[in-house]
Amino acid sequence: MKTILFFLSLFFATTLVSQVHDDKNYCKINCDPEIDKEHGDIFSQLENDLIQQLLENVDTLKFPLRFVFVQQENFIPTKSTEDSLASVIEKLNYAFKNTAISFYLHQIDTITSALKIEDLSQNQNNLYDKFSAKNDLSDLISVYILDHKKEFCTISNTSISCSRTGGFSYILSSRTNNLVISQFDLKDPKIVVHEFGHFFGLHHTFEEQLFGKDTYDQNLCTTLGDRICDTPPDPGPAFEIYVNYSICEMSGFKDNNGMEYKPLLENYMSYYKPCYLKEYSFTEQQEIILNLASQLSIRKKLSK
């Protein structure tokens, strides 16, 4: 299993003459495949006959969270700030309710800086790595909250391409102890949970860059895509045009073998817009991965 930085971003493109190709999710910061040698491949354990025994020995862990506001001007947290973060954690705990993981507010810090979330997400000159090394605490999960730059769009003579990064995190890596969330998306019911899903080992439901495109072959479901068998193949948000949100279902789009795609629109690790007939959720096997990942030393050491 490789370690990778993923971005939860919102994209749209308007065609003038030619359409800009939407950004793909791939390792934008150096991948760290050495993590397998240190911690093993938790995904392979989904096929292990001893999986139930492993789960019975999972410790219930509480993770203290450090929220850090990165602001250009001096920022003083108030009671309203605490209440807002308490609401974020309540939604986070609800999402993780079927796991052995829970979270609580430990402290609120501020950093006076002109940095925006795009500065860190692009990681030019290793800025994000340097920022993390300087500001992370070794025994706490830090959630950095930054504003956006003013302009979301790139305009050329032929097209307009706009994107907004909601947050990002390494997947189960010892490189950092943090997640980065935009101020705008902090209260979003999905984005914070999505990034914590990455932090505890989950890939996107439409992952294909690392392990290859998922198929309906159950013999390959732990090796392709997100490597989880109870998340069906997902063609990704580029094919959202086939989604009928009135019935919460993708219709009419098939793979090369004629199998119709039926991705989980409401899954926390997907990229689809909210389906209001269903609430967001993790699958049972995603919850197994979250539990197993929480027991690894790089995560368990952050619990209290």
Buried (B, 14 or more C-beta within 10 A) or exposed (E): BBBBBBBBBBBEBEEEEEEBEBEEBEBBBEBBEEBBEEBEEBBEBBEEEEBEEBBEEBEEBEBBBBBBBBBEEEBEBEEEBEEBBEEBBEBBBEBBEEBBBBBEBBEBBBBEEEBBBBBBBBBEEEBBBEBBEEBBBEEBBBBBBBBBEEEBEEEEEEBBBBBBBBBBBBBBBBBBBBBBBBBBBBBBBBBBBBBBBBBBBBBBBBBBBBBEBBBBEEEBBBBBBBBBBEBBBBBBBEBBEBBEBEEBBBEEBEBEEEEBBBBBBBBBBBBBEBBEEEEBBBBEBBBBBBBBBBBBEBBEEBBE
